[in-house]
Amino acid sequence: MQAMDKKPDTLSFSLADRLILQLDQALHTLIPGSSTAARHTPAAAVQEADLSDQERQQAAALMRINHTGEVCAQALYQGQALTARLPDVRSSMDHAAREEVDHLAWCETRLQELDSRPSLLNPVWYAMSFGMGATAGLIGDKWSLGFVGETERQVCEHLEEHLDRLPGDDQKSRAVLTQMIVDERTHGEAAMAAGGAELPFPVRAGMKLMAGVMKTLTYRI
């Protein structure tokens, strides 16, 4: 992750250059073990609980959903950064995507600890989210920022729901999700403060419906 923070300013790059960088970012996001967090996982100092097989499977399924959510976040931000009109908005999207790498790596680490794996459908979700992000960027920066704000609000809702569904003794997963909620809420508030527009209800409802489909499939696949 440190290396990513030192990458050159992409705002002066051509569209072709940015597309190549987007492909590189997609590979880093989708290939297990390719993402490195800048911050230590919040679960590092938490002792592993003696979970039953059923509890371990439940925790792993929830963390797989959360990992996929971070894959989608990467794609969303990268798509928006590609098509955003204002340089400061593109820069903000790039910065948010780099911060989300921490969450991606934390969830992947937790999945490994639970003897599980990421969703096999992640390439599909990445492509869909990238397209949605790019489309939002083309429509306009205020809608692109509003899309980020609404996405992060819905992410916080489902993370809080997962806190309730985790096995009671799984404090390691709980530590990861708790910090993710703090970060996601900050990203959403920052996007709206930067000029994001409130999305119409049908769009918000459609986003929630799509997220529900994704969570249902990712829970098992």
N, C-alpha and C positions, 0 to 999 in steps of 0.2 A: 504493500500500500504506500510505503514511503516513496517508492520509485514513481508511483502514479502521481503523487503530489508534486513531483519535480518535472512533470512532463511539460513540453513547450506550450506556449500560448496558442491554442487552436483557433482563436478568433481570426487570425490572419491567414489561415489555411484556406485553400480552395475547396470547393464542394467535393471534388474527387479525393483530396487528401483527407477530408473529414469522414468520407464514406469508408476509406481504408481503416481509419482509426476506430470507426464504429464496429467494423468487422472484427478488429483485434479485441475490442472491448467485449463483444458478444462471445468470442471464444473464451476469454478469461472468465466470463460469467457462467458459461455453460459447462466448461470442463472442470470436473471436481479437482480440488487441490490447486487451482490456478489463482484463487483470490486470497490476498493476504491483508489482514486487518491492521490498521494503524494503532488501534487501541486493543489492549488485552481483553479477552472475553470476560464479561462480568461474572461468569461461572467459574473462573479459574480458582478462586479461593474457597469455593463451596464444595463440601464433601459429597461424594456420590452416594445416593441412597440405595438401599437394598430393595430394588423394585421387583415385583413379580413379573412373570412373562407378559401377562395381560397389561399391567401398568406400563411396562417398557414399550409394548406395541402401541398403546394409546399415546404415550408421550412422543414416540417417534412419528406417528401419523400427524400429530399436531405440529411438530417441528418441521416435518416435510412440507406442510402447507405454508408455514412461515418462511421457509427457505424459498419456496416458489414465489411467495409474495415479494421477496427481495430480488429475485430474478426479474420479475415483472417491473419492479421499481427501477432497476438498472435500465431495462429496455425503454420504459416510459421516459425517463430523464434523457437518455441518449437520443431518442427520437425527437424530443422537444428541442434539445440543444442543436440538433441538425437543422431544424427548420425555423427556429425562433428568429424574429426580425432584428431585435435590439441586441447589441453585443453584451450589455450587462445582464440581460435575461439568459443568453446562452451561457455566460460565465456562471450565473447562479445555478443553472441546471447541471453544469459540469461539476460544480462544487458539491451539490446535493448528491449527485451520483457517486462521487468519491466517498462521501460519508456513509452512504448506504452499503458500500463494500464491507464495512465493518460488520453490519448485520448479516450480510450474505455469508461471510467467513464464520461468524459466531454460530449461525444455524447449521452450517455444514459440519463444524467441529462437534456440535451437540449430537447431530445425527450419527456421526462416527462413534461417539461415546455410547450411543444407544444401539449400536450394531445395526444401523439402518442406512438408507441411501436417499439421495434426492429423487424427486419425481422424474419418471421417464418422459413425461409430457412437457418438461421445461422448455425444449426448443420451440414447441408450438406456442406456449404462453409467451415466450420472449418475442417471437415474431408478431403475434397479435398486439402485444403491449407497445412494441416499437412503432407499429403502424398507427396505433391510437395516439401515441405521443407526437409523432410526426404530423399527423392530421391536426391535432390541437395547436401545434406550433404554426401551421399554415393558416389556420383560421384567424389567429391573432394572439399577441402576447398576453393580453389581459385574460383571454379564455384559457390559454395554456397555463398560466399561473393559477387560475381558478380551478383547472383540472387537477393540478398538483394539490391544492388546498383540500379539495373534496376527496381525492384519493387518500391523502394522509389521514383525513378524518375517519374515513371508513376503515382504514388499516388499524387505527387506534381502537376502534370498536371491536374488531375481530380479535385483536391481540388481548384486549381485556376479557373477551369471552373465553379465549384459550387459557387465560390464567385461572378461570373458574373450572375449566375442564381438565386441567393437568392433574395427575395423581398428587395427592396431598403431600407426599414425601419428596417429590421431585423439585427440590429447591434449586438445582442447577439450571433447569429449563426456565424456572420462574425468574431467576436472576437475569437471564438473557432477555426474556420478554419484557420485564419491567424497564430495563434500560432502553430497549427498542421503542417502547411507548413514549418515553421522554423525548427521544430523538425525533420520532415521527411527528409528534405534536409540534415540536419546534420548527420542523421543515414546513408543515402545513401553515402555521401562523406566519412564517416568514414569507411564504408565497402570497398569501392574501395581503399582507402589509406592503408587499412590493407592487400591488396594483391588480391582484387577481379579482376576477368577477365571479359572483355567485352563479353557479350553473343552474339552468332551468330544472324543475323537478323531474321531467321525463328523462333527462340525461342522468341525473343522480340515481334515479330508480333503475335505469338500464345498467349503470355501472355496478350497482349492488346485485342485480340479477346475474350479471356475467361473473362477478366475484363468487357468487354462491355456486355456480356451475363449476368454476375452477376448483373451489375448495372441496366440493363433493368428489370430483374425479381424482384430485391430488391426494386426498386422504387415503386412497387405496392403491393408486398407480404411481 
